[in-house]
Amino acid sequence: MAISLSHLLEMLPFHTQRVEKIDCYHCGEKMRETKALYIKFNGQPRAVCCHGCLAILHAIERNKMVGEYLQTKLVQTEVL
């Protein structure tokens, strides 16, 4: 009787737990919720995928460019 590797992995206990994936607030990259970094951006906690995205959001707030960023983000989501 042959058992495939994927079938064997499905039988293991750790595989039965689904990993929650969320989108990075800045770049949209999918990430595990447990691996997310959080930053307070525009008064709300936001999940980001890496220190680069975290630094960008920090720089945007520090340079008082939140309005421009949010406007650009809104236009980009309308295009998609």
Protein Blocks (a to p, Z undefined) as FASTA:
>chain_A
ZZdfklmmmmpmklmpccdddddfklopacdfklpccddeehiacddfbfklmmmmmmmm
mnopmmmmmmmmmmmmmmZZ
